């Protein structure tokens, strides 16, 4: 009986791993990303409707954080170059959300069964964070650069302008901003198609 139970655990694990969505083939193109993964676009629209966050800003931030890998995590650190001592932080998943911040999100939203390795949940988390950055620090939901600085430094760190001591972070935030603007321009060319029904796309897409 124990062997049978163990077999079911193995099968369930393999099924879950098989359901993991691989990173998009063309991560530099918003239209290609959402056309390849229509469910991702639905999640982005749900986030927009719920939190007032444009579909391109969290996507640009997510690209920077995880390259759209569902199980992304900071690199392992080693003692003496070969003894693993753990990771730099407990950030994990599409959004590279830290456990404490994710727990705050779950508590405030009631999204109890959410998972950092689920795209819909990660997108909703980022929408929540961007909304809170707007509420707490007055940063526009369309301002990918300063939203990313909030995301990296935390709301308190952003208020204290800790990013000014991190030239490398300023460069990363500028890259996120540039990518967000490219995504926004791309979105204007394909929004109509993305919003059309599957039947319309079958005949005219």
Rosetta silent file (secondary structure, phi, psi, omega in degrees, C-alpha in Angstrom):
SEQUENCE: XXXXXXXXXXXXXXXXXXXXXXXXXXXXXXXXXXXXXXXXXXXXXXXXXXXXXXXXXXXXXXXXXXXXXXXXXXXXXXXXXXXXXXXXXXXXXXXXXXXXXXXXXXXXXXXXXXXXXXXXXXXXXXXXXXXXXXXXXXXXXXXXXXXXXXXXXXXXXXXXXXXXXXXXXXXXXXXXXXXXXXXXXXXXXXXXXXXXXXXXXXXXX
SCORE:     score description
SCORE:     0.000 S_00000001
   1 L     0.000  -41.201  179.205    0.000    0.000    0.000 S_00000001
   2 H   -63.186  -38.711  179.858    2.858    2.358    0.857 S_00000001
   3 H   -64.497  -37.594  179.431    4.487    1.630   -2.485 S_00000001
   4 H   -65.990  -41.641  178.810    1.240    2.498   -4.294 S_00000001
   5 H   -63.419  -42.098  179.139    0.940    5.794   -2.393 S_00000001
   6 H   -63.810  -37.482  178.715    4.515    6.656   -3.226 S_00000001
   7 H   -62.004  -41.589  179.136    3.861    5.916   -6.898 S_00000001
   8 H   -65.757  -35.685  176.958    0.955    8.373   -6.919 S_00000001
   9 H   -63.174  -44.233  179.772    3.159   11.055   -5.362 S_00000001
  10 H   -63.205  -44.999 -179.661    5.773   10.534   -8.087 S_00000001
  11 H   -62.357  -44.874 -179.564    3.127   10.657  -10.844 S_00000001
  12 H   -62.461  -40.032  179.013    1.547   13.822   -9.406 S_00000001
  13 H   -63.400  -43.642  179.917    4.934   15.501   -9.155 S_00000001
  14 H   -64.527  -37.574  178.252    5.760   14.678  -12.765 S_00000001
  15 H   -64.966  -41.751  179.422    2.389   16.015  -13.911 S_00000001
  16 H   -65.092  -41.276  178.052    2.947   19.271  -12.080 S_00000001
  17 H   -65.306  -37.108  179.559    6.408   19.643  -13.567 S_00000001
  18 H   -67.298  -24.892 -178.701    5.024   18.886  -17.000 S_00000001
  19 L   -82.918  -10.212 -178.438    2.473   21.701  -16.603 S_00000001
  20 L   -64.551  128.848 -179.100    5.163   24.319  -15.989 S_00000001
  21 L   -79.422  125.948  178.814    5.126   26.832  -18.834 S_00000001
  22 L   -70.428  158.197  176.997    8.562   27.276  -20.433 S_00000001
  23 L   -56.577  148.093 -179.103    9.895   30.817  -20.944 S_00000001
  24 L   -62.350  151.883 -176.866    8.553   32.470  -24.109 S_00000001
  25 L   -68.643  -32.562 -178.240   10.509   31.999  -27.318 S_00000001
  26 L  -126.952   78.394 -174.024   10.753   35.744  -27.983 S_00000001
  27 L   -69.912  -10.242  179.251   10.878   37.502  -24.597 S_00000001
  28 L   -85.111   -6.153 -174.935   11.779   40.853  -26.167 S_00000001
  29 L  -122.417  112.043 -178.568    8.406   41.129  -27.903 S_00000001
  30 H   -59.031  -41.545 -178.290    5.251   41.631  -25.844 S_00000001
  31 H   -61.212  -44.207 -179.987    2.988   40.635  -28.726 S_00000001
  32 H   -65.198  -39.118  179.892    4.868   37.362  -29.223 S_00000001
  33 H   -60.909  -50.773 -175.475    4.817   36.637  -25.474 S_00000001
  34 H   -76.320  -25.566  175.274    1.070   37.075  -25.126 S_00000001
  35 H   -73.592  -33.811  177.764    0.275   35.365  -28.440 S_00000001
  36 H   -72.956  -35.766 -178.290    2.300   32.345  -27.363 S_00000001
  37 L  -126.094   83.550 -177.597    0.681   32.302  -23.909 S_00000001
  38 H   -60.423  -31.827  179.586   -2.880   33.605  -24.155 S_00000001
  39 H   -66.956  -29.385  176.427   -3.507   32.746  -20.513 S_00000001
  40 H   -66.407  -39.981  179.560   -0.694   35.129  -19.568 S_00000001
  41 H   -65.895  -39.508  176.967   -2.455   37.934  -21.396 S_00000001
  42 H   -60.782  -42.264  178.110   -5.666   37.130  -19.556 S_00000001
  43 H   -62.847  -41.181  179.483   -3.754   37.315  -16.267 S_00000001
  44 H   -64.748  -39.998  178.143   -2.243   40.666  -17.286 S_00000001
  45 H   -67.959  -38.306  176.487   -5.687   42.048  -18.142 S_00000001
  46 H   -61.824  -40.170  177.670   -7.091   40.792  -14.845 S_00000001
  47 H   -65.079  -41.611  177.566   -4.239   42.583  -13.072 S_00000001
  48 H   -60.712  -45.515 -177.586   -4.958   45.750  -15.050 S_00000001
  49 H   -69.146  -35.028 -176.020   -8.643   45.634  -14.172 S_00000001
  50 H   -80.830  -43.718 -172.580   -8.011   44.834  -10.499 S_00000001
  51 H  -112.171   -5.019 -178.682   -5.042   47.087   -9.693 S_00000001
  52 L    71.491   29.669 -175.825   -5.076   49.653  -12.511 S_00000001
  53 L  -105.097  125.787  179.861   -1.653   48.501  -13.714 S_00000001
  54 L   -61.605  151.245 -171.442   -0.854   48.594  -17.466 S_00000001
  55 L   -67.546  -19.107 -174.325   -0.109   45.206  -19.003 S_00000001
  56 L   -90.746  -26.582 -174.545    3.461   46.097  -20.032 S_00000001
  57 H   -68.543  -53.399  178.293    4.961   47.395  -16.765 S_00000001
  58 H   -63.482  -29.321  179.233    4.806   44.217  -14.616 S_00000001
  59 H   -66.248  -42.515  178.629    5.868   42.182  -17.648 S_00000001
  60 H   -64.904  -39.102  177.960    9.023   44.280  -18.063 S_00000001
  61 H   -67.771  -39.681 -179.648    9.790   43.965  -14.353 S_00000001
  62 H   -65.892  -39.804  177.031    9.173   40.218  -14.427 S_00000001
  63 H   -56.171  -45.858 -179.114   11.527   39.779  -17.381 S_00000001
  64 H   -64.182  -39.012 -173.659   14.277   41.453  -15.368 S_00000001
  65 H   -76.003  -40.959 -171.141   13.596   39.429  -12.248 S_00000001
  66 H  -134.796   -5.221 -172.847   13.245   35.896  -13.588 S_00000001
  67 L    56.044   29.658  178.350   13.478   35.844  -17.400 S_00000001
  68 L    63.778   30.444  174.987    9.982   34.287  -17.105 S_00000001
  69 L   -94.545  126.395 -173.255   11.261   31.138  -15.369 S_00000001
  70 L   -66.732  -26.612 -176.916    8.645   29.760  -12.983 S_00000001
  71 L  -113.775   25.860 -178.546   11.215   28.390  -10.532 S_00000001
  72 L   -61.142  142.846  178.699   13.809   31.165  -10.711 S_00000001
  73 E  -151.563  155.182  176.832   15.865   31.699   -7.551 S_00000001
  74 L   -59.034  153.195 -179.114   19.038   33.617   -6.615 S_00000001
  75 L   -64.088  150.224  177.057   22.259   31.692   -7.270 S_00000001
  76 E   -68.676  141.220  175.587   23.612   29.390   -4.605 S_00000001
  77 E  -100.953  148.624 -174.875   26.473   30.776   -2.525 S_00000001
  78 E  -128.426  141.945  173.363   29.504   28.626   -1.671 S_00000001
  79 E   -93.800  131.316 -177.644   32.074   28.563    1.118 S_00000001
  80 L    61.580   17.863  174.435   35.627   27.935   -0.122 S_00000001
  81 L    85.762   -7.748 -177.319   34.197   27.801   -3.595 S_00000001
  82 L  -144.257   -9.642  179.675   32.540   24.394   -3.330 S_00000001
  83 E   -97.335  111.692 -177.816   30.571   24.025   -0.056 S_00000001
  84 E   -66.742  131.324 -179.316   26.958   25.228   -0.575 S_00000001
  85 E  -121.686    8.152  177.919   25.799   27.554    2.226 S_00000001
  86 E   115.307  178.243 -178.283   22.452   28.721    0.842 S_00000001
  87 E   -98.401  160.869 -176.386   21.108   31.413   -1.423 S_00000001
  88 L   -63.516  -31.311  177.116   21.535   35.162   -1.089 S_00000001
  89 L  -152.600  174.011  179.553   17.810   35.581   -0.406 S_00000001
  90 L   -96.525   18.811  176.268   14.577   33.581   -0.334 S_00000001
  91 L   -60.208  145.175 -174.794   13.223   35.293   -3.465 S_00000001
  92 E  -159.052  151.729  169.408   11.520   32.786   -5.750 S_00000001
  93 L    86.362 -171.549 -177.230    9.359   32.310   -8.815 S_00000001
  94 L   -52.270  -44.347 -174.895    8.279   34.450  -11.752 S_00000001
  95 L   -91.663   -2.440 -174.504    8.256   37.648   -9.691 S_00000001
  96 L    50.259   44.957 -178.998   11.280   36.785   -7.510 S_00000001
  97 E   -78.788  134.667  175.535    9.080   37.640   -4.538 S_00000001
  98 L   -77.388  149.979 -174.170   10.618   37.365   -1.094 S_00000001
  99 H   -55.765  -45.116 -176.814    8.765   35.191    1.404 S_00000001
 100 H   -63.969  -42.419  179.670    7.974   38.035    3.819 S_00000001
 101 H   -69.082  -39.407  177.570    6.575   40.296    1.088 S_00000001
 102 H   -62.481  -40.822  178.315    4.608   37.418   -0.435 S_00000001
 103 H   -62.918  -37.438  175.819    3.124   36.665    2.977 S_00000001
 104 H   -63.016  -42.756  177.995    2.043   40.311    3.266 S_00000001
 105 H   -60.683  -46.262 -179.766    0.388   40.035   -0.151 S_00000001
 106 H   -62.164  -43.414 -179.121   -1.446   36.849    0.831 S_00000001
 107 H   -63.982  -41.240 -176.431   -2.620   38.381    4.098 S_00000001
 108 H   -77.422  -31.791 -175.750   -3.885   41.574    2.451 S_00000001
 109 H   -99.095  -18.810 -176.832   -5.531   39.958   -0.578 S_00000001
 110 L    75.705   13.544 -179.514   -6.734   36.686    0.936 S_00000001
 111 L   -81.610   67.422 -169.310   -5.169   34.785   -1.988 S_00000001
 112 L   -60.241  -39.050 -174.520   -4.392   31.874    0.322 S_00000001
 113 L   -93.082   16.899 -178.130   -3.697   29.210   -2.277 S_00000001
 114 L   -70.620  158.085 -178.865   -1.441   31.391   -4.403 S_00000001
 115 L  -138.364  137.756  179.146    1.978   30.199   -5.567 S_00000001
 116 L   -68.355  -17.321  178.979    5.063   32.131   -6.585 S_00000001
 117 L   -95.440    8.553  176.800    5.609   29.643   -9.418 S_00000001
 118 L  -104.156  126.051 -174.598    2.155   30.339  -10.889 S_00000001
 119 H   -61.599  -45.561 -178.572    2.139   33.102  -13.503 S_00000001
 120 H   -57.564  -45.497 -179.472   -1.369   34.371  -12.682 S_00000001
 121 H   -66.998  -40.819  179.509   -0.522   34.674   -8.983 S_00000001
 122 H   -64.015  -40.516  178.804    2.859   36.277   -9.697 S_00000001
 123 H   -65.888  -40.631  178.186    1.241   38.839  -11.997 S_00000001
 124 H   -64.948  -39.489  177.014   -1.403   39.629   -9.381 S_00000001
 125 H   -59.971  -45.145 -179.151    1.342   40.006   -6.765 S_00000001
 126 H   -66.830  -36.466  175.433    3.204   42.468   -8.967 S_00000001
 127 H   -61.481  -43.695  176.953   -0.006   44.389   -9.595 S_00000001
 128 H   -60.229  -44.867 -177.359   -0.548   44.593   -5.837 S_00000001
 129 H   -66.116  -43.565  179.458    3.028   45.776   -5.269 S_00000001
 130 H   -63.487  -41.355  176.618    2.843   48.428   -8.013 S_00000001
 131 H   -60.018  -44.639 -179.524   -0.491   49.631   -6.617 S_00000001
 132 H   -66.669  -37.248  177.814    1.027   49.870   -3.129 S_00000001
 133 H   -62.466  -36.259  176.438    4.077   51.751   -4.462 S_00000001
 134 H   -68.045  -41.607 -178.876    1.669   54.262   -5.958 S_00000001
 135 H   -69.030  -43.629 -172.724   -0.256   54.538   -2.681 S_00000001
 136 H   -82.801  -45.531 -173.540    2.777   54.751   -0.387 S_00000001
 137 H  -113.380    3.332  175.712    5.350   56.622   -2.449 S_00000001
 138 L    69.655   22.432 -178.888    3.218   58.321   -5.090 S_00000001
 139 L   -86.269  128.602  179.408    4.939   56.563   -7.994 S_00000001
 140 L   -56.491  142.466  177.554    2.872   56.366  -11.159 S_00000001
 141 L   -68.412  -13.129  179.596    1.785   52.857  -12.117 S_00000001
 142 L   -96.228   -5.884 -176.237    3.136   53.632  -15.590 S_00000001
 143 L   -91.263   86.428 -174.537    6.604   54.628  -14.319 S_00000001
 144 H   -63.101  -35.295 -177.612    8.510   51.362  -14.735 S_00000001
 145 H   -61.443  -55.374 -177.300   11.829   52.861  -13.659 S_00000001
 146 H   -76.345  -25.443  172.354   10.742   54.073  -10.235 S_00000001
 147 H   -64.719  -40.723  179.778    8.361   51.174   -9.764 S_00000001
 148 H   -67.060  -37.842  177.564   11.321   48.838  -10.211 S_00000001
 149 H   -63.285  -38.186  173.064   13.387   50.827   -7.710 S_00000001
 150 H   -62.084  -43.791 -176.309   10.534   50.391   -5.205 S_00000001
 151 H   -63.201  -38.696 -176.825   10.397   46.701   -6.036 S_00000001
 152 H   -80.894  -42.360 -173.325   14.116   46.215   -5.465 S_00000001
 153 H   -95.604  -12.190 -174.146   14.685   48.486   -2.473 S_00000001
 154 H    82.871  161.585 -176.195   11.305   48.216   -0.759 S_00000001
 155 H   -64.373  -39.958  178.537    9.016   51.143    0.012 S_00000001
 156 H   -67.064  -43.103  179.249   11.144   52.341    2.936 S_00000001
 157 H   -63.268  -38.923  178.601   14.384   52.036    0.979 S_00000001
 158 H   -64.305  -42.516  178.326   12.905   53.989   -1.908 S_00000001
 159 H   -60.111  -38.629 -179.720   11.820   56.766    0.464 S_00000001
 160 H   -81.451   -4.863  179.131   15.365   56.920    1.856 S_00000001
 161 L    60.260   42.058  179.297   16.726   56.877   -1.721 S_00000001
 162 H   -63.239  -22.512 -178.873   19.059   53.982   -0.987 S_00000001
 163 H   -66.108  -20.208  179.949   19.272   53.352   -4.725 S_00000001
 164 H   -65.643  -19.471  177.239   21.441   56.460   -5.098 S_00000001
 165 H   -92.270    7.150 -175.944   24.321   54.464   -3.588 S_00000001
 166 L  -128.759   84.666 -178.159   23.873   51.698   -6.171 S_00000001
 167 H   -59.102  -36.264 -179.651   24.934   52.837   -9.623 S_00000001
 168 H   -63.856  -36.317 -179.156   24.430   49.321  -10.984 S_00000001
 169 H   -70.055  -37.788  176.591   20.797   49.315   -9.815 S_00000001
 170 H   -58.978  -41.298  179.177   20.085   52.636  -11.519 S_00000001
 171 H   -64.771  -40.517  178.611   21.332   51.093  -14.777 S_00000001
 172 H   -64.534  -44.327  179.234   19.100   48.055  -14.299 S_00000001
 173 H   -61.080  -37.465  176.820   16.080   50.268  -13.566 S_00000001
 174 H   -64.985  -37.397  177.473   16.805   52.225  -16.757 S_00000001
 175 H   -65.787  -42.077  178.248   16.855   48.947  -18.711 S_00000001
 176 H   -61.532  -42.145  179.786   13.530   47.937  -17.218 S_00000001
 177 H   -63.324  -44.556  179.581   12.093   51.322  -18.156 S_00000001
 178 H   -62.877  -42.036  179.110   13.376   51.062  -21.739 S_00000001
 179 H   -65.892  -40.058  178.546   11.954   47.559  -22.085 S_00000001
 180 H   -59.807  -42.023  179.761    8.617   48.694  -20.648 S_00000001
 181 H   -67.102  -38.424  175.840    8.407   51.471  -23.247 S_00000001
 182 H   -63.726  -45.243  178.261    9.228   49.012  -26.058 S_00000001
 183 H   -57.753  -42.369 -178.855    6.570   46.634  -24.735 S_00000001
 184 H   -63.006  -42.300  178.757    4.037   49.505  -24.654 S_00000001
 185 H   -65.127  -41.471  178.260    4.792   50.429  -28.265 S_00000001
 186 H   -64.140  -39.802 -177.456    4.514   46.790  -29.336 S_00000001
 187 H   -61.557  -35.995  179.554    1.237   46.397  -27.473 S_00000001
 188 H   -62.696  -24.104 -178.847   -0.338   49.216  -29.462 S_00000001
 189 H   -86.763  -16.276 -174.228    0.265   47.184  -32.633 S_00000001
 190 H  -129.551    2.392 -177.213   -1.327   43.944  -31.414 S_00000001
 191 H   -58.746  -42.298 -178.231   -3.889   44.841  -28.745 S_00000001
 192 H   -60.380  -43.266  179.141   -6.796   44.520  -31.160 S_00000001
 193 H   -67.324  -42.185 -179.722   -5.693   41.039  -32.172 S_00000001
 194 H   -63.918  -33.763 -178.058   -5.026   39.961  -28.592 S_00000001
 195 H   -84.060   -9.851 -178.913   -8.451   41.170  -27.519 S_00000001
 196 L   -74.898  159.364 -179.786  -10.266   39.447  -30.386 S_00000001
 197 L   -74.684  161.502  179.172  -12.060   36.156  -29.890 S_00000001
 198 H   -62.329  -31.167 -178.791  -10.519   32.837  -30.901 S_00000001
 199 H   -69.372  -41.762  177.608  -13.146   32.535  -33.665 S_00000001
 200 H   -62.184  -42.870 -179.108  -12.179   35.932  -35.121 S_00000001
 201 H   -66.211  -31.869 -179.596   -8.509   34.941  -35.019 S_00000001
 202 H   -62.191  -39.319 -176.053   -9.283   31.637  -36.740 S_00000001
 203 H   -96.624  -29.272 -172.845  -10.645   33.411  -39.803 S_00000001
 204 H  -123.351  -11.056 -174.535   -8.886   36.777  -39.792 S_00000001
 205 L   -77.008    0.000    0.000   -5.888   36.488  -37.445 S_00000001
